[in-house]
Amino acid sequence: MHSRTLGPFQVSALGLGCMNFSMGYGPADDTDSARILHAALDAGYRFLDTAAMYGNGHNEALIGNTLKQRRQEYVLASKCGFSKDESGKPILNGRPEALKKQCEDSLKRLQTDVIDLYYLHRLDPQVPIEESVGGLADLVHAGKIRALGLSEISTASLKRAHQEHPVTAVQSEYSLWSRTPEISLLAACTELDVAFVPFSPLGRGFLTGKAQDVTQLTKDDVRCTNARPRFEPEAFAANSKLLIPLAEIAKEQGCSLAQLALAWLLSQTNSQGQAKLIPIPGTKHLDFMLENAAAADIQLDNKTLQILNELVNETTVQGQRYTAALMASMDSEQDRLASTN
C-alpha cells in the first residue's frame, strides 16, 4: 500500500479499524483476530485504530498481547473519554484527570510506552473542549502520547480545540452514504492542516453488498441494538436497490463493491478543498481485510466519481444514520443543523 501523511506520521493509505474484534458485529474469536492483526501488518497496513471503550478494554489488550513484538511496525491510535455502564448506557467524561487515568490504563493494556495518536472519543457537553484538549496536551508534554485527535466533533469545536493545542486528526463517519463532513468539516481540516480519518467507510457493511436488515441480525449487532434506521427492513429494502447500479460500476472497474466504495473515499483527497483522508475499514474476516487493502491501488476517473456522487448520497438514501435522539446528542451533527438554519 502507498503511504499518506497523518501529522508527523507516515501511515498506509488505509488503516485497520479494530473494533470488530471486540464488539459491534457479533462475537469474534481472539485466535482468529490475532491472525488477522499479524496478516494486516504483513499486507502493508501501518495504522491501527482502537479505543478503551471497545469491549471495555478487551480490544486494546488484544492488540497489546498480539503485537507487542511488532510495535515499531505501525502507528497506534486509541481513544478516551467514552465508556458504557453495565446496562450499555453511554458515559462521557472529558475531565482532564479522567482522560489521564484512562491513558495510563490504555498504555498498560496496549503494552507500550506511548500511544501515537490519542483521540477524545466523544465531546463531553459538561466539560469545555479547551479543558479536555488541555488534558490531552499534558499527556503530549509528558511523553505518554505523541499527537492528539478528536472524534465525531463539529467544525466549531474543532476550531476551538485547535486554538488550545494543534489537533493532528479528526475522525468521523464518512462514506458514499454518510456525507455530513462535506458540509464544513473537511474544509476546516484542510484549512488547519488536520488529517481526516473516516470510520465506517463501508456504511457498516451496506456498501459491500453483504449486509443484512435488522430482522436477520443478532442482538449484539450495533446495526440492530442501536436502531440504525437505514437497516430497518423497509429502508434497507429501498436502499438495497442502489446496490444494483453500484455493482455494475464495480464490474466495469474490475473490483468489488467494497473496493469501489473505498476507492471513492481515497479519491476525495484529490478534490479541491478536501482534507487528507485515511479510511479505517474494519472486519473480522481475513479475506475481506486483504480485499480492502487492494482498494488502495484503484484509480477512479472523474466521470466515474461524478456518477457515484449522484447515485449514492444522503438525498438518495432512505433513513438517517442514527436515531433522531442519538443524532441530537452528537456534537458532529451541529454542522448539519447549522447548514439548515
C-alpha positions in Angstrom: 0.0 0.0 0.0 1.1 3.5 -0.7 1.6 5.8 2.3 -0.1 9.0 3.4 0.8 11.7 5.8 -1.0 11.9 9.1 0.5 14.7 11.1 4.1 13.6 12.0 3.4 10.1 10.8 3.6 8.2 7.5 0.8 5.6 7.5 -0.7 3.2 5.0 -3.4 4.7 2.8 -5.9 2.5 4.6 -5.8 1.8 8.3 -7.4 -1.1 10.1 -10.3 -0.4 12.4 -10.1 -2.9 15.2 -13.5 -2.5 17.0 -15.0 -5.6 15.2 -12.6 -7.9 17.1 -14.3 -7.0 20.4 -17.8 -5.7 19.9 -20.3 -4.3 17.5 -20.9 -7.0 14.9 -21.4 -10.2 16.8 -18.9 -12.5 18.5 -15.3 -12.7 17.4 -12.6 -15.3 18.1 -9.4 -14.0 19.7 -7.2 -16.5 17.9 -8.7 -15.5 14.5 -8.4 -11.9 15.4 -4.7 -12.2 16.3 -4.1 -14.0 13.0 -5.8 -11.1 11.1 -3.8 -8.5 13.0 -0.5 -10.2 12.0 -1.7 -10.6 8.4 -2.7 -7.0 8.2 0.8 -5.8 9.1 2.2 -8.4 6.6 -0.1 -7.0 3.9 1.1 -3.4 4.4 -1.3 -1.9 7.0 0.6 0.6 9.1 -2.2 2.3 11.0 -4.3 0.5 13.7 -7.3 2.1 15.4 -8.7 1.0 18.7 -10.3 2.6 21.8 -10.7 1.9 25.5 -14.4 1.5 25.1 -14.2 -1.3 22.6 -15.0 -4.4 24.6 -14.3 -2.5 27.8 -10.6 -2.7 27.3 -10.6 -6.0 25.5 -9.6 -4.6 22.1 -6.6 -2.7 23.5 -5.5 -5.8 25.4 -5.8 -8.0 22.3 -3.6 -5.6 20.3 -1.1 -5.4 23.2 -0.9 -9.2 23.6 -0.7 -9.9 19.9 1.6 -7.2 18.5 3.9 -6.3 21.4 6.8 -7.7 19.5 5.9 -5.7 16.4 5.1 -2.3 18.0 7.5 -0.4 15.8 5.8 -1.5 12.6 2.6 0.5 12.9 1.1 3.8 14.1 -1.2 3.2 17.0 -4.4 5.2 17.6 -6.7 4.8 20.6 -9.4 6.9 22.2 -10.6 8.1 25.6 -13.5 9.9 27.3 -16.2 7.5 26.3 -17.4 4.3 28.1 -20.6 2.4 28.8 -22.2 1.2 32.1 -23.4 -2.3 32.7 -26.7 -1.6 31.0 -25.0 -0.2 27.9 -25.8 3.4 28.6 -23.1 5.8 27.3 -20.9 7.6 29.8 -19.0 10.7 28.7 -16.2 12.0 30.9 -13.9 14.6 29.3 -12.4 15.9 32.6 -8.6 16.1 32.2 -7.9 13.9 35.3 -10.2 11.2 33.9 -8.5 11.3 30.5 -5.1 11.0 32.0 -6.2 8.0 34.1 -7.7 6.3 31.1 -4.5 6.9 29.2 -2.4 5.1 31.9 -4.8 2.2 31.8 -4.7 2.0 28.0 -0.9 2.1 28.0 -0.8 -1.0 30.3 -3.3 -2.9 28.2 -1.5 -2.0 24.9 1.8 -2.9 26.5 3.5 0.2 25.1 5.2 3.3 26.5 3.5 5.7 24.2 0.3 6.0 22.1 1.0 7.7 18.8 -2.5 9.3 18.2 -4.9 9.7 21.1 -8.5 10.8 20.4 -11.1 12.3 22.6 -13.7 9.7 21.6 -16.7 12.0 22.2 -17.2 15.6 23.4 -18.4 15.8 27.0 -21.0 18.5 26.9 -20.3 19.2 30.6 -16.7 20.0 30.0 -15.4 22.8 27.7 -13.5 21.4 24.8 -10.5 23.5 25.8 -10.2 21.7 29.1 -10.4 18.2 27.6 -7.8 19.2 25.0 -5.6 20.8 27.6 -5.6 17.4 29.5 -4.5 15.7 26.3 -1.9 18.3 25.7 -0.4 17.5 29.1 -0.1 13.9 28.0 1.8 15.0 24.9 4.2 17.0 27.1 4.6 14.1 29.4 5.5 11.8 26.5 2.5 9.5 27.0 1.1 10.3 23.6 2.6 11.8 20.5 -0.4 13.6 19.0 -4.0 14.2 19.8 -7.2 13.9 17.8 -10.9 14.4 18.1 -13.8 12.1 17.1 -17.3 13.0 16.0 -16.6 16.7 16.5 -18.2 19.7 14.9 -16.3 22.3 12.9 -16.8 25.0 15.6 -15.5 22.6 18.3 -12.5 21.7 16.2 -11.5 25.3 15.7 -11.8 26.0 19.4 -9.8 22.9 20.3 -7.1 23.7 17.7 -6.5 27.1 19.4 -5.8 25.3 22.7 -3.4 22.8 21.1 -2.7 21.6 17.5 -5.1 18.8 16.5 -3.5 16.2 14.4 -6.5 14.2 13.2 -10.3 14.2 13.2 -12.3 11.0 13.0 -15.9 10.8 11.9 -18.2 8.7 9.9 -17.8 9.4 6.2 -18.7 7.3 3.2 -20.8 7.4 0.0 -23.9 7.3 2.0 -22.8 9.5 5.0 -21.8 12.9 3.8 -22.1 15.2 6.8 -18.3 16.0 6.9 -18.7 17.6 3.4 -20.8 20.5 4.9 -17.8 22.2 6.5 -15.6 19.8 8.5 -13.4 18.6 5.6 -12.7 22.2 4.5 -11.9 23.1 8.1 -9.5 20.2 8.3 -7.8 21.4 5.1 -7.6 24.9 6.5 -6.0 23.8 9.7 -3.8 21.0 8.1 -5.6 18.3 10.1 -5.9 14.8 8.7 -9.3 13.3 8.4 -9.9 9.6 9.3 -13.3 8.2 8.0 -14.7 5.4 10.1 -17.4 3.1 8.9 -16.2 3.9 5.3 -18.2 0.9 4.0 -21.5 2.1 5.5 -21.4 -0.5 8.3 -21.2 -3.2 5.7 -24.0 -2.0 3.5 -21.7 -0.8 0.7 -20.1 -4.2 0.5 -23.4 -5.8 -0.6 -23.1 -8.3 2.2 -25.1 -6.5 5.0 -28.5 -7.7 6.2 -31.5 -5.9 7.5 -32.3 -5.8 11.3 -34.6 -8.9 11.1 -31.5 -11.0 10.2 -29.0 -9.6 12.7 -28.0 -10.9 16.1 -29.0 -8.9 19.1 -25.4 -7.9 19.8 -25.0 -6.3 16.4 -24.9 -2.5 16.6 -27.0 -2.1 13.5 -29.8 -3.8 15.4 -29.3 -2.9 19.0 -28.7 0.8 18.4 -31.5 1.0 15.9 -29.8 2.3 12.8 -32.8 3.5 10.7 -31.1 2.6 7.4 -31.1 -1.0 8.4 -34.8 -1.2 9.3 -36.5 -3.6 6.9 -38.4 -1.0 4.8 -35.4 1.4 4.5 -33.0 -1.4 3.9 -35.1 -2.8 1.0 -35.2 0.6 -0.6 -31.5 1.3 -0.1 -30.6 -2.1 -1.4 -31.8 -1.1 -4.9 -28.8 1.3 -5.0 -26.5 -1.7 -5.0 -27.6 -2.8 -8.4 -26.1 0.1 -10.4 -23.2 0.2 -7.9 -22.4 -3.5 -8.7 -22.4 -2.6 -12.5 -19.9 0.2 -11.9 -17.7 -2.2 -9.8 -17.8 -4.7 -12.6 -16.7 -2.1 -15.1 -13.8 -1.2 -12.8 -12.9 -4.8 -12.2 -13.3 -4.5 -8.5 -15.6 -5.5 -5.6 -18.3 -3.2 -4.2 -16.2 -2.7 -1.1 -13.2 -1.7 -3.1 -15.3 0.7 -5.2 -16.5 2.5 -2.0 -13.0 2.7 -0.6 -11.5 3.9 -3.8 -14.2 6.7 -3.9 -13.1 7.8 -0.4 -9.4 7.7 -1.2 -10.0 9.8 -4.3 -11.5 12.6 -2.3 -8.1 13.8 -1.3 -7.7 14.9 -4.9 -10.7 17.3 -4.8 -10.2 20.9 -4.1 -11.0 21.8 -0.5 -10.9 18.3 0.8 -8.9 17.0 3.7 -6.2 14.3 3.7 -8.2 11.1 4.2 -7.1 7.8 5.7 -10.1 5.5 5.9 -10.1 2.7 8.6 -12.4 -0.1 7.4 -12.8 -2.9 10.0 -13.6 -6.6 9.5 -13.4 -10.0 11.3 -12.5 -11.8 8.1 -9.1 -12.3 6.7 -10.2 -12.3 3.1 -12.1 -9.1 3.5 -9.1 -7.4 5.1 -7.0 -8.3 2.1 -9.7 -7.3 -0.3 -9.9 -3.9 1.3 -6.2 -3.4 1.1 -6.3 -3.8 -2.7 -8.6 -0.8 -3.0 -5.6 1.5 -2.4 -4.4 0.6 -6.0 -7.7 1.5 -7.7 -7.9 4.8 -9.6 -11.3 6.2 -10.5 -11.7 8.8 -13.3 -13.7 11.9 -12.8 -16.7 10.6 -14.8 -17.0 7.6 -12.5 -16.6 9.7 -9.4 -19.4 12.0 -10.6 -21.7 9.1 -11.3 -21.0 7.6 -7.9 -21.7 11.0 -6.2 -25.0 11.3 -7.9 -26.0 7.7 -7.4 -25.4 7.4 -3.6 -25.6 10.3 -1.3 -27.8 11.3 1.7 -30.6 12.5 -0.6 -30.8 9.1 -2.4 -30.6 7.0 0.8 -33.6 6.3 2.9 -33.2 6.9 6.7 -30.7 8.7 9.0 -27.5 7.0 10.0 -28.6 7.1 13.7 -31.9 7.5 15.5 -33.1 11.1 16.0 -32.3 11.1 19.7 -28.7 9.9 19.2 -28.2 12.3 16.3 -29.2 15.2 18.5 -26.7 14.2 21.2 -23.7 14.3 18.9 -21.5 17.3 18.5 -20.7 16.4 14.9 -24.4 16.9 14.0 -24.2 20.6 14.8 -22.7 21.1 11.3 -25.9 19.7 9.8 -28.1 21.8 12.0 -26.2 24.9 11.1 -26.4 24.3 7.4 -30.2 24.1 7.6 -30.7 27.4 9.5 
